[in-house]
């Protein structure tokens, strides 16, 4: 039986959960003001998927679907080098 954790989940992609759209945050970053010529905190938007570890589990786990590789259209030289 497959263990139902993020590492085996269909939605896991390079340790980030792709189950829902990325969350958008407003972050204050130091930038040079064009008006005052001083460094000020200015808002910038940032979108990212939540980071997950392999042992995490959210309750919406979905099994990965392994698709067989079709090699019928390749020559014997191509299949030997891959």
C-alpha positions as CSV (number, residue, x, y, z in Angstrom):
1,X,0.0,0.0,0.0
2,X,1.3,3.5,-0.9
3,X,2.0,5.8,2.0
4,X,-0.2,8.9,1.7
5,X,2.3,11.7,2.2
6,X,3.4,14.7,0.0
7,X,6.3,12.8,-1.4
8,X,4.0,10.3,-3.2
9,X,1.2,12.8,-4.0
10,X,0.1,13.7,-7.5
11,X,0.1,17.4,-6.7
12,X,3.7,17.5,-5.3
13,X,6.1,19.2,-7.8
14,X,9.7,19.9,-6.6
15,X,8.6,20.1,-3.0
16,X,5.8,22.5,-3.5
17,X,2.1,21.7,-3.4
18,X,0.2,22.4,-6.7
19,X,-3.3,21.4,-5.4
20,X,-4.5,25.0,-5.4
21,X,-3.4,28.2,-7.2
22,X,-0.4,30.0,-5.7
23,X,-1.1,32.4,-2.8
24,X,-0.3,36.0,-3.4
25,X,1.4,38.1,-0.7
26,X,2.3,41.8,-0.5
27,X,5.8,42.1,0.8
28,X,7.6,45.3,1.8
29,X,11.1,45.5,0.3
30,X,13.7,48.3,0.6
31,X,14.0,50.3,-2.6
32,X,15.2,53.7,-3.6
33,X,12.4,56.3,-3.8
34,X,12.4,58.3,-7.0
35,X,10.9,61.2,-5.1
36,X,13.0,61.5,-1.9
37,X,16.1,59.7,-3.2
38,X,16.2,57.7,0.0
39,X,15.7,54.0,0.6
40,X,12.2,53.3,1.7
41,X,10.0,50.2,2.2
42,X,7.8,49.8,-0.8
43,X,5.2,47.1,-1.5
44,X,5.7,44.4,-4.1
45,X,3.5,41.4,-4.8
46,X,4.8,37.9,-4.7
47,X,3.1,34.6,-5.6
48,X,4.3,31.2,-4.6
49,X,3.0,27.6,-4.0
50,X,3.3,26.4,-0.4
51,X,6.5,24.5,0.3
52,X,6.1,21.0,1.6
53,X,8.3,18.3,3.0
54,X,8.1,14.6,2.0
55,X,6.5,13.6,5.3
56,X,3.7,16.3,5.3
57,X,0.1,15.3,4.7
58,X,-2.9,17.6,4.1
59,X,-5.8,15.2,3.7
60,X,-6.3,15.8,0.0
61,X,-3.7,13.3,-1.2
62,X,-4.1,11.9,-4.7
63,X,-2.2,8.9,-6.1
64,X,0.3,9.6,-8.9
65,X,-0.6,8.2,-12.2
66,X,2.3,6.4,-13.8
67,X,2.0,6.5,-17.5
68,X,4.0,3.8,-19.5
69,X,6.5,5.2,-22.0
70,X,5.7,4.4,-25.6
71,X,8.9,3.5,-27.5
72,X,7.2,2.1,-30.6
73,X,8.1,5.1,-32.7
74,X,11.8,5.1,-31.9
75,X,14.5,3.3,-33.7
76,X,16.6,0.6,-31.9
77,X,19.6,3.1,-31.8
78,X,17.5,5.7,-29.9
79,X,16.1,3.3,-27.4
80,X,19.6,2.0,-26.7
81,X,21.0,5.4,-25.9
82,X,18.3,6.5,-23.5
